[in-house]
Amino acid sequence: MEPTCEKDGMNAYMSCKICGRNVTEPVILAATGHTWVTIAKKDATCSAQGNVKYWKCSKCGAVSPDEDHARKYYDDEDMTAEDAQTAQEKAGVLRPKTDHNFQQEVKPKAADCTTDGTKEVFKCKVCGQLAMYAEPDENGKYAEGVYKIGSKYYQDIANLNEAKIQKLGHTWVKDYQGVNYVAPTCSKEGQCNAFCAVCKIPTVLTLDKLPHQSKRMIKAVEPTCERGKYEIHECKVCGQTYEVDLYDPDLPESVDQSKIKPIGHNFSGFVTQIQEATCTQIGIRGRACLNGCGKYLDGVESPMLAHNLSSVKVEPDGHTPGYTGKKCSMCGQVFDKVEIAPVSLDHIDKSPVDGKCDVCGYIMCDHICHDENAFKKIIWFVAKLWYQFLGINQVCKCGALHYTKSGDINVPA
């Protein structure tokens, strides 16, 4: 046992483990005595404690307020130099922090409808600490960390955001009689004029849809793993279907909802293949829900398979381009695609009677008989009947009345 500053030590010795008698005699090692170091006086600040002049043992950490070391204070018998704080407090050599020297950093500003406000913020001229006034709770007590300077109570803040007051938001007064008023329905939102009662700003507000009104219940859907029982109704106003939840999770437990609440997952105790790995999706093995909802636990993923590629070539056809590349036999995707130019960029019509491209079926004739406008279709139909009645065989190359979109009638020579 090694000697300490005030306690003797003893050298290692041997003794009989049977009878306990010493085989070798122990030798007492005298206490080493303290090695006192003078600690200079330090004034306290608002950020750090100060101290009076005192002495400290550099070996054991003992603290003495007296130059003759008549009084010595320890944290405990095994005190080390790192335990000096408690010993300093016992010796009474510490001096408390001073008060902050606050000055106003941010003026108070009330929040309004659209702009945040702020509380008054102070900043210490010495250490730079930010603070704001602290308010007591309903019982007149202050929160932990609040301190008093003079007659004011303060609480430290890390940044100016802690002093921010959230904007109030508008207080809208709605006008249901104005020119912009549109009554909401169960299928469409409405709108109305409004102005803010505080700042008087006008606006047009969107009005929420009205609730549906049931004409009949179409069917009831029994509880699933994650959703309670609900009904599908038909609205007698808009005719749309909508869902009505019968289970309300916010009701107290005393209300019996056992027959309509979600049934919960029933995960199996064994691992199965949830999803096979392909060249477009990963594989998943796990414990599937036996209710068939598709959810699983303890999923272990396996990587996607490589594409099974083989060379492919599609010849161009008329004005349709072809391509070469590598096609996956599993997903059908084509990679490294290189386009082959078509034989012709124009549509091909070797049978001018129908006026269509032989390759893609595109109608190449631009006459009114192919126009999608309903009124022009009627004109074409009536004119065709009239010419047929007169025995005039005036047709375009596609077989319809040769009446152009520009309105010109091309009479055969």
C-alpha positions in Angstrom: 0.0 0.0 0.0 1.5 3.3 -1.1 1.7 6.1 1.4 -0.4 9.3 0.8 0.1 12.8 1.9 -1.2 12.1 5.4 -1.4 8.4 5.8 1.5 6.0 6.1 1.9 3.2 3.6 3.3 -0.3 3.9 5.6 -2.4 1.7 4.5 -5.7 0.3 5.1 -8.7 2.6 4.3 -12.4 2.7 2.2 -14.3 5.2 1.1 -17.9 5.6 -2.3 -18.4 4.1 -2.9 -21.3 6.6 -1.9 -19.8 10.0 -1.8 -16.1 9.0 1.7 -15.6 10.5 4.0 -13.2 8.6 6.8 -14.9 6.7 8.4 -11.5 6.0 8.0 -8.5 8.2 6.1 -5.5 6.8 7.9 -2.1 6.6 6.0 1.1 7.3 6.3 3.7 4.6 6.0 7.2 6.1 3.4 9.6 4.7 4.8 11.9 2.1 3.2 15.1 3.3 1.4 17.7 1.2 3.0 19.7 -1.5 1.2 23.0 -1.3 0.8 25.2 -4.4 -0.4 28.8 -4.1 -3.6 29.6 -6.1 -3.8 33.3 -6.9 -6.9 35.4 -6.3 -9.3 35.6 -9.3 -12.2 38.0 -9.7 -15.6 36.5 -10.4 -17.3 37.4 -13.7 -20.8 36.8 -15.0 -19.6 33.7 -16.8 -17.2 32.2 -14.3 -16.7 31.8 -10.6 -13.9 33.6 -8.9 -11.8 32.7 -5.8 -9.7 34.2 -3.0 -6.1 33.3 -2.6 -5.8 29.8 -1.3 -3.5 26.8 -1.3 -3.9 23.4 -3.0 -2.0 20.2 -2.7 -0.7 19.2 -6.1 -0.7 15.5 -5.1 -4.0 14.8 -3.4 -6.1 17.9 -4.3 -6.7 19.0 -0.7 -7.6 22.7 -0.3 -6.5 25.0 2.5 -7.7 28.6 3.0 -4.8 29.2 5.5 -1.2 29.9 4.7 -0.2 27.7 7.6 -2.6 25.0 6.4 -4.2 24.7 9.8 -7.5 23.8 8.0 -7.6 21.3 5.2 -10.6 20.3 3.2 -11.1 17.1 1.2 -13.9 15.8 -1.1 -13.4 12.4 0.4 -10.5 10.2 1.6 -9.6 9.1 -1.9 -9.8 12.6 -3.4 -7.9 13.3 -6.5 -6.8 16.6 -8.0 -9.9 16.4 -10.3 -12.2 16.5 -7.3 -11.2 20.0 -6.2 -14.6 21.7 -6.8 -16.2 20.2 -3.7 -13.1 20.8 -1.6 -13.1 24.4 -2.7 -16.7 24.8 -1.7 -16.0 23.3 1.7 -13.0 25.7 2.2 -15.1 28.7 1.3 -12.6 30.0 -1.2 -14.9 30.3 -4.2 -16.7 33.5 -5.1 -20.1 33.4 -7.0 -20.6 34.7 -10.5 -21.5 38.3 -10.8 -24.7 39.5 -12.4 -24.9 40.1 -16.1 -24.6 43.6 -17.4 -27.6 43.6 -19.7 -28.5 46.1 -22.3 -31.3 46.0 -24.8 -30.5 44.0 -28.0 -33.9 43.7 -29.6 -36.9 45.9 -29.0 -40.3 44.3 -28.3 -42.7 44.0 -31.2 -46.2 42.8 -31.3 -47.2 40.1 -33.8 -49.9 40.9 -36.3 -51.9 39.0 -38.9 -49.0 38.4 -41.3 -45.8 39.3 -39.5 -44.1 37.6 -36.5 -43.4 39.6 -33.4 -40.6 39.3 -30.8 -40.2 39.7 -27.1 -37.7 42.2 -25.7 -34.2 40.6 -25.8 -31.1 41.7 -23.7 -27.4 41.0 -24.3 -24.7 41.1 -21.6 -22.0 43.6 -22.4 -19.4 41.4 -20.8 -20.0 37.8 -21.9 -22.5 38.3 -24.8 -25.2 36.1 -23.2 -28.7 36.6 -24.6 -31.7 36.7 -22.2 -35.3 37.8 -22.0 -37.8 38.5 -19.2 -39.2 35.4 -17.5 -42.8 35.1 -16.5 -44.0 33.1 -13.5 -46.5 30.2 -14.0 -50.1 30.3 -12.7 -48.9 29.5 -9.2 -46.4 32.4 -9.2 -43.4 30.1 -9.5 -40.5 30.5 -12.0 -39.1 27.6 -14.1 -35.7 26.1 -13.4 -32.8 28.2 -14.7 -34.6 31.6 -14.1 -32.5 34.1 -12.2 -33.1 37.5 -10.7 -31.1 40.7 -11.3 -32.4 43.6 -9.3 -36.2 43.3 -9.4 -36.3 41.6 -12.8 -36.3 37.9 -13.6 -34.5 36.6 -16.6 -34.0 33.4 -18.6 -31.1 32.7 -20.9 -31.8 32.0 -24.6 -29.5 30.5 -27.2 -30.7 32.6 -30.1 -33.2 35.2 -31.2 -35.7 32.6 -32.5 -36.5 31.7 -28.9 -38.0 35.2 -28.4 -40.1 35.1 -31.6 -43.8 35.5 -31.3 -45.8 33.6 -34.0 -47.9 35.7 -36.3 -51.6 35.7 -35.4 -53.1 34.9 -38.8 -56.2 36.6 -40.2 -59.6 36.6 -38.6 -61.8 36.3 -41.6 -65.3 37.7 -41.7 -67.1 35.9 -44.6 -69.6 37.4 -46.9 -72.1 34.9 -48.2 -74.1 37.5 -50.3 -71.3 39.0 -52.4 -70.8 38.7 -56.1 -68.1 36.1 -55.8 -70.2 33.8 -53.6 -70.5 30.3 -54.9 -72.3 27.9 -52.7 -70.4 24.7 -52.0 -71.9 21.3 -52.7 -70.9 17.8 -51.7 -68.9 17.4 -54.9 -67.5 20.9 -55.4 -65.9 23.5 -53.2 -67.5 27.0 -53.0 -66.1 30.4 -52.5 -67.0 33.8 -51.0 -65.6 37.2 -50.4 -64.1 37.9 -47.0 -62.1 40.6 -45.1 -59.9 40.4 -42.0 -61.5 41.8 -38.9 -58.1 43.0 -37.7 -56.2 44.3 -40.7 -59.2 44.7 -43.1 -57.4 43.0 -46.0 -60.0 41.6 -48.5 -59.7 38.2 -50.1 -61.7 35.4 -51.7 -61.9 32.3 -49.5 -62.5 28.7 -50.6 -65.4 27.0 -48.8 -65.1 23.4 -47.9 -67.3 20.8 -49.6 -70.6 19.9 -47.9 -71.0 16.4 -46.4 -72.7 13.9 -48.7 -76.3 12.9 -48.0 -76.9 9.2 -48.2 -79.5 7.9 -50.6 -78.8 4.3 -49.8 -76.0 2.1 -48.4 -74.4 0.1 -51.2 -72.4 -2.3 -49.0 -70.7 -2.7 -45.7 -67.0 -3.6 -45.6 -65.8 -5.7 -42.7 -62.7 -4.7 -40.6 -59.3 -5.3 -42.1 -55.9 -5.5 -40.4 -55.5 -1.7 -40.3 -58.9 -0.3 -40.9 -62.2 -0.7 -39.0 -65.5 -1.5 -40.5 -66.9 1.1 -42.9 -69.9 1.5 -45.3 -70.1 2.6 -48.9 -73.0 4.9 -49.6 -74.5 6.6 -52.6 -75.1 10.3 -52.3 -78.6 11.4 -53.2 -77.3 14.9 -54.2 -74.3 14.2 -56.5 -74.8 10.5 -57.1 -71.2 9.7 -56.2 -70.2 7.0 -53.8 -68.4 7.8 -50.5 -67.1 5.9 -47.5 -68.4 6.2 -43.9 -66.1 4.9 -41.1 -68.0 3.2 -38.3 -65.0 2.7 -36.0 -63.8 5.8 -34.1 -60.4 5.4 -32.5 -60.9 8.6 -30.4 -63.8 7.1 -28.4 -63.0 6.0 -24.8 -62.3 2.3 -24.2 -65.6 2.1 -22.3 -67.4 2.2 -25.6 -67.6 -1.3 -27.1 -66.3 -1.3 -30.6 -64.9 -4.8 -30.6 -66.9 -5.9 -33.6 -66.0 -3.0 -35.8 -62.4 -2.1 -34.8 -59.4 -3.2 -37.0 -58.6 -6.9 -36.5 -54.8 -6.3 -36.5 -52.1 -8.2 -38.4 -51.6 -12.0 -37.9 -48.0 -12.6 -38.8 -47.0 -16.1 -39.4 -44.3 -17.8 -37.3 -42.4 -19.0 -40.3 -40.5 -17.3 -43.1 -41.9 -17.5 -46.7 -41.1 -16.0 -50.0 -43.1 -12.7 -50.1 -41.9 -11.5 -53.5 -39.8 -13.3 -56.1 -36.7 -11.5 -57.4 -36.8 -10.6 -61.1 -34.8 -8.3 -63.3 -37.0 -5.4 -62.3 -37.8 -6.0 -58.6 -35.9 -7.2 -55.5 -36.9 -10.4 -53.8 -38.3 -10.5 -50.2 -38.5 -13.2 -47.7 -40.3 -12.7 -44.4 -43.2 -13.5 -42.1 -46.3 -12.7 -44.1 -49.6 -11.6 -42.6 -52.0 -14.6 -42.7 -54.9 -12.2 -43.3 -53.7 -11.7 -46.8 -53.2 -7.9 -46.5 -49.7 -8.1 -48.1 -47.8 -6.7 -45.1 -44.9 -8.7 -43.6 -42.3 -8.6 -40.8 -38.6 -9.4 -40.6 -38.2 -9.0 -44.4 -34.9 -10.0 -45.9 -34.2 -8.6 -49.3 -32.4 -10.4 -52.2 -31.0 -8.5 -55.1 -32.6 -8.2 -58.5 -31.7 -10.7 -61.1 -29.6 -9.8 -64.1 -31.4 -9.1 -67.4 -31.4 -12.1 -69.8 -30.3 -10.2 -72.9 -30.1 -11.4 -76.5 -29.5 -9.5 -79.7 -32.6 -8.3 -81.6 -33.2 -6.6 -84.9 -36.4 -5.0 -86.2 -36.3 -4.1 -89.9 -37.7 -0.7 -90.9 -41.1 -0.8 -92.7 -41.8 2.0 -95.2 -41.7 5.2 -93.2 -41.5 3.3 -89.8 -37.9 3.2 -88.4 -36.4 -0.1 -87.2 -33.8 -0.7 -84.6 -31.1 -3.1 -83.3 -30.3 -3.8 -79.6 -30.4 -6.3 -76.8 -33.8 -7.4 -75.6 -34.4 -9.0 -72.2 -36.5 -12.2 -72.5 -38.0 -11.7 -69.0 -39.1 -8.0 -68.9 -39.1 -7.1 -72.6 -36.9 -4.0 -72.2 -34.5 -3.2 -75.1 -31.0 -1.9 -74.2 -28.3 -0.3 -76.4 -31.1 0.6 -78.9 -29.8 1.9 -82.2 -32.4 3.2 -84.7 -32.4 2.1 -88.3 -33.7 4.9 -90.7 -36.9 4.1 -92.6 -36.9 3.5 -96.3 -39.0 6.6 -96.8 -40.0 9.4 -94.5 -43.3 9.9 -96.4 -46.5 7.9 -96.1 -47.0 5.3 -98.9 -50.3 4.9 -100.7 -50.3 2.4 -103.6 -54.1 2.1 -103.7 -55.4 5.7 -104.1 -59.0 4.8 -103.8 -58.9 4.6 -100.0 -56.5 7.6 -99.5 -54.8 5.8 -96.6 -51.1 5.0 -95.9 -50.4 1.3 -96.7 -48.1 1.0 -93.8 -49.8 2.7 -90.8 -53.4 3.4 -92.1 -53.0 7.2 -91.7 -55.6 9.1 -93.8 -53.7 11.1 -96.2 -56.7 13.0 -97.6 -57.4 16.4 -95.9 -60.9 16.9 -97.3 -63.8 17.8 -95.1 -65.1 14.3 -95.2 -62.3 13.4 -92.7 -62.8 16.5 -90.5 -63.7 15.8 -86.8 -65.9 18.9 -86.6 -69.5 17.7 -86.1 -71.0 20.7 -88.1 -68.7 20.0 -91.1 -69.6 16.3 -91.0 -73.3 17.2 -91.3 -72.5 19.5 -94.3 -70.6 16.7 -96.0 -73.4 14.1 -95.4 -76.1 16.4 -96.7 -74.1 17.5 -99.7 -73.2 13.9 -100.6 -77.0 12.9 -100.6 -77.8 16.0 -102.8 -75.1 15.1 -105.4 -76.2 11.5 -105.4 -79.8 12.6 -105.9 -78.7 14.7 -108.9 -76.7 11.8 -110.3 -73.4 13.6 -110.0 -70.6 11.2 -109.1 -68.2 13.6 -107.4 -65.9 11.8 -105.0 -62.4 12.3 -103.7 -59.7 9.6 -104.0 -60.8 8.2 -100.6 -64.3 7.5 -101.9 -66.0 10.4 -100.1 -67.5 13.6 -101.4 -64.7 15.8 -102.8 -65.5 18.8 -100.6 -62.4 20.5 -99.2 -61.9 22.0 -95.8 -61.5 25.4 -97.4 -65.0 25.1 -98.8 -64.1 24.7 -102.5 -66.1 22.1 -104.5 -63.8 20.5 -107.1 -66.1 19.7 -110.0 -64.5 17.0 -112.3 -63.5 18.3 -115.7 
